[in-house]
Amino acid sequence: MKAIDIRNKYLKFFEKHNHKIIAGASLVPANDSSVLFTPAGMHPLTPYLLGEKHPEGTRVANYQKCVRTIDIDEVGDSHHLTCFEMMGNWSLGDYFKEESIKMSFDFLTQDLNLPIEKIFVTCFEGDSDCPKDEESANIWRQAGIPENHIYFFNKKENWWGPVGNTGPCGACTEIFYDTGKEKCNANCNPSCGCGKFIEIWNNVFMEFNKKEDGTYEELAQKNVDTGLGLERAAMTFQGKDNVFEIEIFKPIMDRLAAATKLTQGDRIIADQSHRIIADHLKAAMLLIVDGVTPSNIDQGYVLRRIIRRFIRHMRKAEIDVEILESLINEYIEVLEEMYPELVKRKTMILEVLLAEKKKFMKTLVNGEKEFNKAIIRIKEQNNEILDGETVFRLYETYGFPPEITEELAQEQGIKINMENFEKLYKEHQEKSRARS
Ligand code: ALA
């Protein structure tokens, strides 16, 4: 089943269960400077989770484009993405655990035909803020999930939110898909992250508001916030063991594989770079559609970092960067059905990305030369840390975001002195401010 078919089935299912389908929000949150990008479907709904009346009622559902840069370094493995789509259904003081879990279970097992033996779930083990979530576990048991597929974990795994320091949050029950891979060790379980179990859906029971002082107060209403990752769901239901095999990435991955000049032996490196390029390029295009342009601050800086990172990976995988324009055209065609807005803003996407590429390429070649000289020097000195001054010079003179320098250094087994870089960066900013 294609990703778009899963999305449509999801919306239809929740419409049938009396949810109003609402529009997703921009990737750039309105009236909220605490986060740069919309990180989850619930974020635009925060006021309603806190009690404000939603114009569409107490049951709503949608799909939402999300960007989470926190996972940026994980991209390249089988299932992490910085830019993904989350489908969500919400109870704004309406249904709670029982109905929420039953709907998730029915959707997965009936509408998507997922065999019950493939499903594993986790529940909150309880602490001084909130008791053990036996209620959710019982609902899962009644639905037919066997005891040895139910796990309890602490806040780290089974608590979600708030998005910033304060706001709605609560215990969650997560649904995992068993890929059928071997356990990585005898204790392998849904929290271990080895890739055997893939988290596909999170049902959060948002009944608390986290306050500034770190304490939790009960909200006046009990809410449900869920998130079903579309790309991961598609990977699961298409029986793929990596998300880049699904139809929204595959044509681009194939194109990159055909374009790399790396030889067979280096294909693992190339594969990782291809995944980074496919993820970052999609993120960049969708950010541009939502009005972000490369700059040195806030959202614009993240966009710049993402663009520069995928260009660097094109070079690392020995792909001619001149294919970027045709790659973008092809990618837009692939994504058109899911994101028609890409077609409408195609000219702007091409303009922004090609201009940024041109700018970066000018300095990348020289910057890499400087970097390589510095690495030779460090290695000759038997040093394992690249000094902050060099990192800063690469940033200031060549526009290398420190993350790129760090990544380049890591590939050589060298760490960078980020602390010193940050000190120099701050001093530089203060001087510029004093001058202006
Ligand atoms: N807000 C929850 C999440 O992002 C559903 O996992």
Residues whose N, C-alpha, C, O or C-beta is under 5 A from the ligand:
A	BS01	LIG	A40 M42 W160 N202 V204 D225 T226 G227
